[in-house]
Amino acid sequence: MLSNVKKEILLGVPVHILRLSELKSVLFEFLHSQSPHMMVTVNPEILVHASRNHHYRTLLHRADLLVADGAGLRMITTLFSWI
C-alpha cells in the first residue's frame, strides 16, 4: 500500500509525500482493513521532540503513515514532491 510512496526524512523522522487524492485512498484502505493502523500528523514540535528523544523517534518509525501537519512542513514536503 505505502511501499511505493516517497518518504523524506525530516530531523530523523520519515514523512510520507502524498497528494490529497493519494492520502484519501490510503485512509480508505486503512478504514476497510481488518487490522489497526497508526497514523501520525507530524508537526514541528513532534520533529523537535523526536530529534531529542530516541524512544519517541522509534515509536514514530513504527507508524503506518506519517503526514506533514502545518503550513511549513506541508510546504517542505510539497517541494520534495517536485524534485
Buried (B, 14 or more C-beta within 10 A) or exposed (E): EBEEEEBBEBBEBBBBBBEEEEBEEBBEEBEEEEEEBEBBEBBBEBBEBBBEEEEBBEEBEEBBBBBBBBEEBEEBBEEBEEE
